[in-house]
Amino acid sequence: MGRSVNVITTARETGERLTSRLASFHDASTPSGPSIVVDDNVRYQTIEGFGGAFTESAATTLLKMSPARQEEILAAYFGPSVGHGYTLCRTHINSCDFSLGNYAYDETPGDVDLCDFTIDRDRQVLLPMIHRAQRMSNNSFKLFASPWSPPAWMKTTGEMNRGGKLLDEYRQTWAKYFARYIREYEREGVPIWGVTIQNEPEAVQSWDSCIYTADEERIFVREFLGPVLEAEGLGRVKIIIWDHNRDELFLRAKGVLDDPLAAKYVWGVGFHWYVADKFDNIQLVHDAYPDFPLLLTEACVEHGAHEGDWSSGEKYARSIIQDLNHWAVGWVDWNMLLDEKGGPNHVGNYCSAPIIADTTTDTVHYQSSYYYLGHFARYIRHGARRVLCSTNRDELEATAFVNVDGRHVVVALNRTDTVIEFDLWVGSRSTRTILPAHGIATLTWE
């Protein structure tokens, strides 16, 4: 263990934005005052990564910016030396609320053989953005995909919006639709790492949505999606269940994973952060089903762009720390990029994003959430192991990791109005750090 510590800080009341300085470890006796204690002999889950979502809205917004701004935005997320270095990202199957309108890859009623299946819509703006990110990152990120709704003709309601259910007679066709999507994306040079069964399967929305009970999800995995992917040589594609909020996380995981014939096809359980924090439910799922990874698959600040709002970043950081400390293996943000309104969105469901692009002035606005995400994504890399990390103050929130290359990472968060001076203890050495009010710090060392 070396003596040098790199301390990276972002804080509301200062100009520090992922600002780095050097500190040193020194020999010390016992902790006193606010402290973080790290023991890397105690290790927990392995990290898959951090990232955000490619959506038609994000891709459309990107293309409204000048070429220079486009490159800046992509580099901010995927640049290996100047950006976050995202390693795990999401996209949508068919349209979602952050598309410019409803669409499906096959809109021919009764086309059970998927003769009219085409991803031409995605080739317009969505796939080009993904391709550019691949080139920027040297293909270093994994991509999973989620459907918001099957085509209207497969549903009980005959429309993609406002809920409805998948008709029983089209479950096999819908499973083959997943496989066809994966194949088509592979032909475009975009491998699909995983799929979720359904985005927010308990939510009837004014936009693209579809309802599944736990039993319906279990049956679809066990009798249709799992067997179809396996039969078509796509068993390597991870299947993620639930993909909705933490409040019902345990019950929905139990509804599928208690069935061994369904569970054998499942990689893990995805969750969102809306409605209730309920971090304990993540822990409960891990404790009951330790072989199934947990992944936050979507989070954003809703109801507008919230430009300049510092609390957005703090909300992100608290969630990331708590999710990771309760056994999540990664954290995937929602839209990477939105315009000055928090769109475009085909139903007016405007939201914020870590980067807001003012398409009228060709300016890029980095939100607090962008910087706070960077404190994790840039330093906790794919394959890192979470290690024991203890704090002795409620107001001092922290998590710790060891990367594959042996580099240690601690992220500490202060959401209070008061400066916190704390000691980081590793074995018999410590270093003192001043964490500004409404600030976050990442400490790294060999």
C-alpha positions in Angstrom: 0.0 0.0 0.0 1.4 3.3 -1.1 1.2 6.6 0.9 -0.2 8.8 -1.9 -4.0 9.4 -2.1 -5.7 11.1 -5.0 -8.7 13.1 -3.7 -11.3 14.1 -6.3 -14.0 16.6 -5.2 -17.2 18.2 -6.4 -19.1 20.6 -4.3 -22.0 23.0 -4.7 -20.5 26.1 -3.1 -17.1 25.8 -4.8 -15.8 25.7 -8.3 -14.7 22.1 -7.8 -16.0 19.7 -10.4 -14.2 16.4 -10.4 -11.2 18.4 -9.2 -8.2 16.4 -8.2 -5.5 16.9 -5.5 -3.0 14.7 -3.8 -2.9 13.8 -0.1 -1.0 11.2 1.9 -1.5 8.4 4.3 0.3 8.5 7.6 0.7 6.1 10.5 -1.9 6.7 13.2 -3.3 5.0 16.3 -7.1 4.9 16.7 -10.0 6.6 14.9 -11.5 9.6 16.6 -14.1 12.0 15.2 -15.9 11.4 11.9 -14.2 8.4 10.2 -14.5 6.0 7.4 -12.9 2.6 8.0 -12.1 0.3 5.1 -11.0 -3.4 5.3 -10.3 -4.9 1.9 -10.0 -8.4 3.4 -13.8 -8.5 3.5 -15.2 -8.6 0.0 -18.7 -8.6 -1.5 -20.2 -8.4 -5.0 -18.4 -7.9 -8.3 -19.4 -4.8 -10.3 -20.8 -4.9 -13.8 -20.6 -1.2 -14.4 -22.2 2.2 -14.7 -23.9 3.9 -17.6 -27.0 5.5 -19.1 -29.6 4.9 -21.8 -29.5 5.4 -25.5 -33.0 6.6 -26.5 -34.5 8.0 -29.7 -34.9 11.3 -27.8 -31.3 11.4 -26.8 -30.1 10.6 -30.3 -32.4 13.2 -31.9 -31.2 15.8 -29.4 -27.5 14.9 -30.2 -28.0 15.5 -33.9 -29.5 18.9 -33.3 -26.1 20.1 -31.9 -23.1 21.2 -33.9 -20.5 18.5 -34.8 -18.1 19.8 -32.2 -20.8 19.7 -29.4 -21.8 16.2 -30.5 -18.3 15.0 -30.1 -18.0 16.7 -26.7 -21.1 15.0 -25.4 -20.1 11.6 -26.5 -16.6 12.0 -25.1 -18.1 13.2 -21.8 -19.7 9.7 -21.4 -17.5 7.4 -23.4 -14.1 9.1 -23.7 -11.6 6.7 -22.1 -9.4 9.5 -20.8 -11.7 12.6 -20.5 -15.1 11.0 -19.9 -17.0 8.7 -17.5 -16.0 5.6 -19.4 -19.4 4.0 -19.3 -19.4 0.2 -19.3 -23.1 -0.8 -19.0 -25.9 0.9 -21.0 -29.5 0.4 -21.9 -31.8 1.0 -24.9 -35.4 0.3 -25.8 -37.1 -2.4 -27.9 -39.8 -0.7 -30.0 -40.7 2.8 -28.8 -40.7 4.2 -25.3 -41.9 7.5 -23.9 -38.6 9.0 -24.9 -39.2 8.3 -28.6 -40.7 10.7 -31.0 -43.8 8.6 -31.3 -45.1 5.1 -31.0 -43.5 2.5 -33.3 -42.9 -1.2 -33.4 -40.6 -3.3 -35.6 -43.5 -5.3 -37.0 -46.8 -3.5 -37.3 -48.6 -6.0 -39.5 -51.5 -7.6 -37.5 -51.2 -11.4 -37.2 -47.7 -11.6 -38.6 -46.6 -14.4 -36.3 -43.7 -15.3 -38.6 -42.4 -11.7 -38.4 -42.1 -11.4 -42.1 -42.4 -7.7 -41.9 -40.0 -7.2 -39.0 -37.5 -4.3 -39.6 -35.4 -2.1 -37.4 -35.2 0.6 -40.1 -36.6 3.2 -37.6 -33.7 2.6 -35.2 -31.2 3.0 -38.2 -32.3 6.6 -38.5 -30.9 8.1 -35.3 -30.7 5.5 -32.5 -28.2 3.1 -33.9 -25.9 5.8 -35.3 -25.6 7.2 -31.8 -24.8 3.7 -30.4 -22.2 3.2 -33.2 -20.5 6.5 -32.4 -20.3 5.6 -28.7 -18.9 2.2 -29.6 -16.1 3.9 -31.6 -15.5 6.4 -28.9 -15.1 3.8 -26.2 -13.4 1.1 -28.3 -16.4 -1.2 -27.8 -15.9 -1.2 -24.0 -19.5 -1.1 -22.9 -22.3 -3.8 -22.7 -25.8 -3.0 -23.8 -29.1 -4.4 -22.5 -32.5 -3.7 -24.0 -36.0 -3.3 -22.5 -39.4 -3.3 -24.2 -42.0 -0.7 -23.1 -44.8 -2.4 -25.1 -45.2 -5.2 -27.7 -46.8 -4.1 -31.0 -50.4 -3.0 -30.6 -51.7 -6.0 -32.4 -50.3 -8.4 -29.8 -52.1 -6.7 -26.9 -55.5 -7.0 -25.2 -56.1 -3.2 -25.8 -55.0 -3.0 -29.4 -52.7 0.0 -28.6 -49.1 0.5 -27.3 -50.0 3.2 -24.8 -52.1 3.0 -21.6 -51.2 -0.5 -20.4 -53.0 -3.5 -21.6 -51.5 -7.0 -21.6 -49.8 -9.4 -24.0 -52.3 -11.7 -25.5 -51.7 -15.4 -24.6 -51.7 -16.4 -28.3 -48.8 -14.1 -29.1 -46.5 -15.1 -26.2 -44.4 -17.4 -28.5 -44.3 -14.7 -31.2 -43.3 -12.1 -28.7 -40.5 -14.3 -27.5 -39.3 -14.8 -31.1 -39.5 -11.0 -31.5 -36.9 -10.6 -28.8 -34.6 -13.1 -30.6 -35.1 -11.4 -33.9 -34.3 -8.0 -32.4 -31.1 -9.4 -30.9 -30.1 -11.0 -34.3 -30.8 -7.7 -36.2 -28.8 -5.7 -33.7 -25.9 -8.1 -34.0 -26.0 -7.7 -37.8 -25.6 -3.9 -37.1 -22.5 -4.7 -35.0 -24.3 -4.0 -31.8 -24.2 -7.1 -29.5 -27.0 -7.3 -26.9 -25.7 -8.3 -23.5 -29.1 -8.7 -21.9 -32.8 -8.0 -22.0 -35.4 -7.2 -19.4 -38.9 -8.8 -19.7 -40.8 -5.5 -19.5 -40.1 -2.0 -18.4 -42.2 -1.2 -15.4 -44.7 -4.1 -15.6 -47.0 -2.7 -12.9 -47.4 0.8 -14.5 -50.3 1.8 -16.7 -48.9 4.9 -18.3 -50.2 7.4 -20.9 -47.2 6.2 -23.0 -45.9 2.8 -24.1 -46.7 0.3 -21.3 -47.7 -3.3 -20.8 -48.8 -5.1 -17.6 -47.5 -8.4 -16.3 -48.4 -10.0 -13.0 -45.5 -11.9 -11.3 -47.1 -15.2 -12.4 -47.4 -14.0 -16.0 -43.8 -12.9 -16.0 -42.7 -16.3 -14.5 -44.6 -18.2 -17.2 -43.3 -16.0 -20.0 -39.7 -16.6 -18.9 -40.2 -20.3 -18.2 -42.2 -21.4 -21.2 -41.4 -18.8 -23.9 -38.5 -16.4 -23.7 -36.0 -18.6 -22.0 -36.6 -21.6 -24.2 -36.7 -19.5 -27.4 -33.4 -17.8 -26.7 -31.8 -21.1 -25.8 -33.2 -22.8 -28.9 -31.9 -20.0 -31.2 -28.4 -20.2 -29.8 -28.9 -17.0 -27.7 -28.7 -18.5 -24.3 -25.7 -16.2 -23.6 -28.1 -13.2 -23.5 -28.9 -12.3 -19.9 -32.5 -12.2 -18.9 -33.4 -9.6 -16.2 -36.8 -9.8 -14.4 -38.9 -7.1 -12.8 -37.3 -3.8 -14.1 -39.5 -1.7 -11.8 -39.4 0.0 -8.4 -37.8 -1.2 -5.2 -41.0 -1.1 -3.3 -42.2 -4.4 -4.8 -38.8 -5.8 -5.5 -38.7 -8.7 -3.1 -42.2 -10.0 -3.9 -41.7 -9.8 -7.6 -38.3 -11.5 -7.5 -39.8 -14.2 -5.3 -42.7 -14.7 -7.7 -40.2 -15.8 -10.4 -37.2 -17.1 -8.6 -39.1 -19.6 -6.4 -39.8 -21.5 -9.6 -36.6 -23.4 -10.5 -37.8 -24.0 -14.0 -38.1 -20.3 -14.6 -35.1 -19.3 -12.4 -32.7 -21.3 -14.5 -33.2 -18.8 -17.4 -32.8 -15.7 -15.2 -29.5 -13.8 -14.8 -30.7 -11.3 -12.3 -33.2 -8.7 -11.0 -33.5 -5.1 -12.2 -35.1 -2.3 -10.3 -35.9 1.5 -10.5 -35.8 4.2 -7.9 -39.2 5.8 -8.2 -42.0 5.6 -5.5 -39.9 4.6 -2.4 -36.3 4.2 -1.5 -36.7 0.8 0.2 -33.0 -0.1 0.0 -33.6 -2.9 2.4 -35.5 -4.8 -0.3 -32.4 -5.1 -2.4 -30.6 -6.7 0.6 -33.6 -9.0 1.1 -33.5 -10.3 -2.4 -29.7 -10.8 -2.2 -30.1 -12.7 1.1 -32.8 -14.9 -0.2 -31.4 -15.4 -3.7 -27.6 -14.8 -3.5 -26.9 -16.3 -6.9 -28.9 -13.6 -8.8 -27.3 -10.2 -9.3 -29.2 -7.0 -8.7 -29.0 -4.1 -11.0 -30.5 -0.6 -11.0 -31.8 -0.3 -14.5 -33.3 3.1 -14.6 -33.3 6.4 -12.6 -34.0 10.0 -13.4 -35.4 13.2 -12.0 -38.9 13.7 -13.4 -41.1 16.6 -14.4 -38.7 18.8 -16.4 -35.1 19.5 -17.1 -34.3 20.8 -13.6 -31.3 22.7 -15.0 -28.9 23.8 -12.3 -30.6 21.8 -9.5 -27.9 20.6 -7.1 -30.2 18.2 -5.3 -30.4 16.0 -8.4 -26.7 15.0 -8.1 -27.1 14.3 -4.4 -30.1 12.1 -5.1 -28.1 10.2 -7.6 -25.1 9.7 -5.2 -27.2 8.7 -2.2 -29.0 6.1 -4.3 -25.8 4.8 -5.9 -24.1 4.4 -2.5 -27.1 2.7 -0.9 -27.8 0.5 -3.8 -24.2 -0.7 -4.0 -24.0 -1.2 -0.2 -27.1 -3.4 -0.5 -25.6 -5.6 -3.2 -26.4 -4.0 -6.5 -23.8 -4.8 -9.2 -24.3 -1.7 -11.2 -26.3 1.5 -11.8 -27.7 2.6 -15.1 -29.1 6.1 -15.5 -32.0 6.9 -17.9 -31.6 9.3 -20.9 -27.9 10.4 -21.4 -29.0 13.5 -23.1 -32.2 15.7 -23.4 -33.0 19.1 -24.7 -33.7 22.3 -22.8 -37.3 21.2 -22.1 -36.3 17.8 -20.9 -37.4 16.1 -24.1 -38.4 15.5 -26.8 -41.1 13.2 -25.5 -44.2 12.1 -27.4 -46.5 12.4 -24.4 -45.0 15.4 -22.7 -43.4 13.3 -19.9 -40.4 15.6 -19.6 -37.5 14.6 -17.4 -33.9 15.7 -16.5 -30.7 14.1 -17.7 -27.0 14.6 -16.6 -26.4 16.6 -19.8 -28.9 19.1 -21.1 -28.3 20.4 -24.6 -29.8 23.8 -25.4 -30.6 23.2 -29.1 -31.4 26.8 -29.6 -27.9 28.1 -28.6 -25.8 25.0 -29.2 -24.6 25.0 -25.6 -24.0 22.0 -23.4 -25.1 22.1 -19.7 -23.6 19.6 -17.3 -25.9 19.0 -14.4 -24.8 18.1 -10.9 -25.9 14.5 -11.7 -23.3 14.3 -14.4 -20.5 15.2 -12.0 -21.8 13.0 -9.2 -22.1 10.0 -11.5 -18.6 10.6 -12.5 -17.4 10.1 -9.0 -18.4 6.4 -9.3 -18.2 5.6 -13.0 -14.8 6.9 -13.6 -13.1 5.2 -10.7 -15.1 2.0 -9.9 -14.5 -0.1 -13.0 -16.0 -3.3 -14.4 -14.8 -6.2 -12.3 -14.3 -4.2 -9.1 -15.1 -5.8 -5.8 -17.0 -4.0 -3.0 -15.2 -4.2 0.3 -16.1 -3.5 3.9 -16.7 0.2 4.5 -17.9 1.6 7.8 -18.7 5.2 8.8 -19.4 6.5 12.3 -21.7 9.4 11.4 -25.1 9.4 9.8 -24.2 12.5 7.7 -21.1 10.8 6.3 -22.2 8.3 3.6 -19.7 6.1 1.9 -18.9 3.0 -0.1 -15.6 1.3 -1.0 -14.1 -0.9 -3.8 -11.0 -2.6 -5.1 -10.5 -2.6 -8.8 -9.1 -5.5 -10.8 -5.8 -3.6 -11.1 -5.6 -3.4 -7.3 -6.5 0.3 -7.1 -8.7 1.2 -4.1 -11.7 3.6 -4.4 -13.8 5.2 -1.6 -16.6 7.5 -2.4 -17.8 9.8 0.4 -21.0 12.0 0.3 -22.0 15.0 2.4 -25.5 16.2 1.9 -25.5 18.6 4.8 -25.0 22.3 5.0 -21.9 21.8 7.1 -18.3 20.9 6.2 -17.3 17.5 7.4 -13.7 16.8 8.2 -13.1 13.0 8.4 -10.3 10.5 8.6 -10.1 7.6 6.2 -8.6 4.6 8.0 -7.0 1.6 6.1 -5.3 -0.7 8.5 -3.0 1.4 10.7 -2.8 4.3 8.3 -5.1 7.2 7.9 -5.6 10.4 5.8 -7.7 13.4 6.7 -10.1 14.9 4.1 -12.2 18.0 4.2 -15.6 17.3 2.6 -17.4 20.5 1.7 -21.0 21.1 2.4 -23.2 19.5 -0.3 -20.1 17.8 -1.7 -18.8 14.5 -2.8 -15.3 13.1 -2.8 -13.6 10.1 -4.4 -10.4 8.9 -2.8 -8.2 6.5 -4.8 -4.9 4.8 -4.0 -2.7 1.8 -5.0 
